[in-house]
Amino acid sequence: MALNYSIIGERLKQARMNKKLTQEKLAEKLDVSVAFLSRIERGSSYINLKRLNQICSILDVTEGEILNGVSIDSHTYLNKDLSNLLKNCPPEKLNLIYNIAKVIVEN
């Protein structure tokens, strides 16, 4: 699955705006040009994981939020992953997983 840099850029822009930072201020903190940051936010420039980590750290968001659009605080966090994991699980293991999850959730 290819990364959609336009969506990633839009999420970064939204996170930057939520922190009330201008492109100029964020670029200064990252020691990059405003033009480079603008290209990232428009999705016309690729972003490597190191730079993504730097930006996320400054904006107080996780890489997962930017890449997947899902916050670990979200109620639906991991729903799809858990569903996919359980699809091919035999019934006896599903029952065990259910009972363990029930104990964890109820305590």
Secondary structure by P-SEA (a helix, b strand, c coil): ccccaaaaaaaaaaaaaaacccaaaaaaaacccaaaaaaaaaccccccaaaaaaaaaaaccccccccccccccccccaaaaaaaaaccccaaaaaaaaaaaaaaaac
